[in-house]
Amino acid sequence: MSQWEEFAARHSEGDVVSGHVVQIVPFGAFVEIEGVHGLLVEHELPSEGATVTVRIAQIDHDKQRFSLTTA
């Protein structure tokens, strides 16, 4: 089982989790949580390397990705 599959099996939409900001991009920030990256799209972004608490907004099992919002 891949890291993404393990993550998706343990978590559901609405869960609050902590992670580290690994990259800031023009449309948001990628946050690493348990070895996988999710996209945080917010107006005020934390700095790269920051630890953040976020809520899982959506899990897309087909595309193996998830989106985040601030908790």
ChimeraX commands (.cxc) that place a marker at each C-alpha (Angstrom):
marker #1 position 0.00,0.00,0.00 radius 0.5
marker #1 position 1.39,3.42,-0.95 radius 0.5
marker #1 position 1.81,6.30,1.50 radius 0.5
marker #1 position -1.11,8.06,-0.17 radius 0.5
marker #1 position -3.39,5.02,0.17 radius 0.5
marker #1 position -2.42,4.67,3.84 radius 0.5
marker #1 position -3.13,8.36,4.43 radius 0.5
marker #1 position -6.52,8.15,2.68 radius 0.5
marker #1 position -7.46,5.04,4.68 radius 0.5
marker #1 position -6.72,6.80,8.00 radius 0.5
marker #1 position -8.29,10.18,7.27 radius 0.5
marker #1 position -11.63,11.60,6.14 radius 0.5
marker #1 position -12.83,14.95,4.87 radius 0.5
marker #1 position -13.22,17.28,7.84 radius 0.5
marker #1 position -10.32,15.81,9.85 radius 0.5
marker #1 position -7.97,18.33,11.45 radius 0.5
marker #1 position -4.29,17.47,11.01 radius 0.5
marker #1 position -0.88,19.10,11.37 radius 0.5
marker #1 position 1.82,19.35,8.73 radius 0.5
marker #1 position 4.72,21.38,7.38 radius 0.5
marker #1 position 4.59,23.85,4.52 radius 0.5
marker #1 position 7.02,22.51,1.90 radius 0.5
marker #1 position 6.40,24.86,-1.02 radius 0.5
marker #1 position 4.67,28.17,-1.68 radius 0.5
marker #1 position 3.17,28.49,-5.18 radius 0.5
marker #1 position 1.14,31.31,-6.80 radius 0.5
marker #1 position -2.16,29.53,-6.06 radius 0.5
marker #1 position -1.46,28.33,-2.50 radius 0.5
marker #1 position 0.93,26.17,-0.51 radius 0.5
marker #1 position 1.77,22.49,-0.46 radius 0.5
marker #1 position 1.67,20.99,3.01 radius 0.5
marker #1 position 3.32,17.66,3.84 radius 0.5
marker #1 position 1.25,15.49,6.16 radius 0.5
marker #1 position 2.44,11.97,6.97 radius 0.5
marker #1 position 4.65,11.84,3.87 radius 0.5
marker #1 position 2.07,13.07,1.35 radius 0.5
marker #1 position 1.38,16.58,0.05 radius 0.5
marker #1 position -1.93,18.41,0.06 radius 0.5
marker #1 position -2.80,21.81,-1.34 radius 0.5
marker #1 position -3.75,24.65,0.98 radius 0.5
marker #1 position -5.49,27.48,-0.90 radius 0.5
marker #1 position -5.81,30.52,1.34 radius 0.5
marker #1 position -5.38,34.28,1.02 radius 0.5
marker #1 position -2.91,34.51,3.89 radius 0.5
marker #1 position -0.33,31.77,3.55 radius 0.5
marker #1 position 2.18,30.67,6.18 radius 0.5
marker #1 position 5.86,30.76,5.32 radius 0.5
marker #1 position 7.73,27.81,3.88 radius 0.5
marker #1 position 8.84,25.44,6.65 radius 0.5
marker #1 position 6.08,26.53,9.03 radius 0.5
marker #1 position 4.05,23.97,10.97 radius 0.5
marker #1 position 0.33,24.43,10.33 radius 0.5
marker #1 position -2.92,22.93,11.58 radius 0.5
marker #1 position -5.32,22.39,8.69 radius 0.5
marker #1 position -8.64,20.74,7.91 radius 0.5
marker #1 position -8.96,18.21,5.08 radius 0.5
marker #1 position -11.49,19.84,2.75 radius 0.5
marker #1 position -11.64,17.22,0.01 radius 0.5
marker #1 position -10.03,13.87,-0.78 radius 0.5
marker #1 position -9.93,12.84,-4.43 radius 0.5
marker #1 position -9.24,9.09,-4.41 radius 0.5
marker #1 position -9.15,8.80,-8.21 radius 0.5
marker #1 position -6.45,11.47,-8.65 radius 0.5
marker #1 position -4.77,10.65,-5.30 radius 0.5
marker #1 position -4.77,14.21,-4.03 radius 0.5
marker #1 position -6.39,16.24,-1.29 radius 0.5
marker #1 position -7.14,19.88,-0.60 radius 0.5
marker #1 position -6.85,21.70,2.71 radius 0.5
marker #1 position -8.28,24.74,4.48 radius 0.5
marker #1 position -7.16,26.44,7.65 radius 0.5
marker #1 position -8.56,24.80,10.77 radius 0.5
marker link #1:1,2 radius 0.2
marker link #1:2,3 radius 0.2
marker link #1:3,4 radius 0.2
marker link #1:4,5 radius 0.2
marker link #1:5,6 radius 0.2
marker link #1:6,7 radius 0.2
marker link #1:7,8 radius 0.2
marker link #1:8,9 radius 0.2
marker link #1:9,10 radius 0.2
marker link #1:10,11 radius 0.2
marker link #1:11,12 radius 0.2
marker link #1:12,13 radius 0.2
marker link #1:13,14 radius 0.2
marker link #1:14,15 radius 0.2
marker link #1:15,16 radius 0.2
marker link #1:16,17 radius 0.2
marker link #1:17,18 radius 0.2
marker link #1:18,19 radius 0.2
marker link #1:19,20 radius 0.2
marker link #1:20,21 radius 0.2
marker link #1:21,22 radius 0.2
marker link #1:22,23 radius 0.2
marker link #1:23,24 radius 0.2
marker link #1:24,25 radius 0.2
marker link #1:25,26 radius 0.2
marker link #1:26,27 radius 0.2
marker link #1:27,28 radius 0.2
marker link #1:28,29 radius 0.2
marker link #1:29,30 radius 0.2
marker link #1:30,31 radius 0.2
marker link #1:31,32 radius 0.2
marker link #1:32,33 radius 0.2
marker link #1:33,34 radius 0.2
marker link #1:34,35 radius 0.2
marker link #1:35,36 radius 0.2
marker link #1:36,37 radius 0.2
marker link #1:37,38 radius 0.2
marker link #1:38,39 radius 0.2
marker link #1:39,40 radius 0.2
marker link #1:40,41 radius 0.2
marker link #1:41,42 radius 0.2
marker link #1:42,43 radius 0.2
marker link #1:43,44 radius 0.2
marker link #1:44,45 radius 0.2
marker link #1:45,46 radius 0.2
marker link #1:46,47 radius 0.2
marker link #1:47,48 radius 0.2
marker link #1:48,49 radius 0.2
marker link #1:49,50 radius 0.2
marker link #1:50,51 radius 0.2
marker link #1:51,52 radius 0.2
marker link #1:52,53 radius 0.2
marker link #1:53,54 radius 0.2
marker link #1:54,55 radius 0.2
marker link #1:55,56 radius 0.2
marker link #1:56,57 radius 0.2
marker link #1:57,58 radius 0.2
marker link #1:58,59 radius 0.2
marker link #1:59,60 radius 0.2
marker link #1:60,61 radius 0.2
marker link #1:61,62 radius 0.2
marker link #1:62,63 radius 0.2
marker link #1:63,64 radius 0.2
marker link #1:64,65 radius 0.2
marker link #1:65,66 radius 0.2
marker link #1:66,67 radius 0.2
marker link #1:67,68 radius 0.2
marker link #1:68,69 radius 0.2
marker link #1:69,70 radius 0.2
marker link #1:70,71 radius 0.2
view
